[in-house]
Amino acid sequence: MITLLLKHKFKHSLYYIYTALSKPVNQPGIYQFSAMGLLDDRQIDSYNSEEQRKIPKQQWMKEKMQEDYWEKFREYADEELRNGSE
């Protein structure tokens, strides 16, 4: 009997892209603050200062992330906007 063991090494990349403007711009789709999460080059969530909530872009994010995860990011974004306007 031969037993074959395969060892898998998984590498992932996680990036967050933040964009902040010093003042609001009255153009559709351009926000004073926005953020986008990318996991393995696939968008997983987004946030903008107009909607003021983090939006999951993948079904597993909707199912697996706890509700307070979404609220904590809003608190972080609000603080960043306050600090940037000082």
C-alpha positions in Angstrom: 0.0 0.0 0.0 1.3 3.4 -1.0 0.2 6.5 0.9 0.6 9.8 -0.9 0.7 12.9 1.1 0.4 16.2 -0.7 1.4 19.4 1.1 -0.4 22.5 -0.1 0.9 25.9 0.5 -1.6 28.6 -0.1 -0.6 32.2 -0.6 -3.2 35.0 -0.5 -3.0 38.7 -0.9 -5.2 41.2 0.9 -5.1 44.9 0.0 -7.2 47.9 1.0 -7.3 50.9 -1.2 -8.3 54.2 0.4 -9.2 57.4 -1.4 -9.8 60.6 0.5 -10.5 64.1 -0.8 -10.0 67.3 1.2 -13.5 68.5 0.4 -16.6 67.0 -1.1 -16.9 67.0 -4.9 -20.4 67.2 -6.4 -19.9 64.5 -9.0 -21.7 61.2 -9.2 -19.5 58.3 -8.1 -16.8 60.5 -6.6 -16.9 60.4 -2.8 -15.0 62.4 -0.1 -13.8 59.0 1.3 -13.9 55.6 -0.2 -12.3 52.2 0.5 -12.2 48.9 -1.4 -10.9 45.6 -0.1 -9.3 43.1 -2.5 -8.5 39.5 -1.7 -6.5 37.7 -4.4 -7.3 40.5 -6.8 -11.0 40.1 -6.3 -13.1 42.8 -4.7 -14.5 41.7 -1.4 -16.1 44.8 0.0 -16.4 48.6 -0.4 -17.3 51.7 1.5 -18.0 55.3 0.6 -18.8 58.4 2.6 -22.2 58.9 1.0 -23.7 55.5 1.9 -21.6 55.3 5.1 -21.6 51.6 5.4 -19.3 48.8 4.3 -20.9 46.7 1.6 -19.8 43.0 1.1 -19.2 42.2 -2.6 -18.8 38.4 -2.1 -21.4 36.0 -0.8 -19.0 34.5 1.7 -18.4 37.9 3.2 -22.1 38.3 3.8 -22.4 34.9 5.4 -19.2 34.7 7.4 -18.5 38.2 8.8 -20.1 39.2 12.0 -22.4 42.2 12.0 -20.1 44.3 14.2 -17.4 44.0 11.5 -19.4 46.2 9.3 -20.1 48.8 12.0 -16.5 49.0 13.2 -15.3 50.1 9.8 -17.9 52.9 9.8 -16.5 54.2 13.1 -13.0 54.0 11.6 -14.0 55.9 8.5 -15.9 58.6 10.5 -12.7 59.2 12.5 -10.6 59.4 9.4 -12.9 62.0 7.9 -12.8 64.1 11.2 -9.0 63.9 11.4 -8.7 64.9 7.7 -10.9 68.0 8.1 -8.9 69.4 11.0 
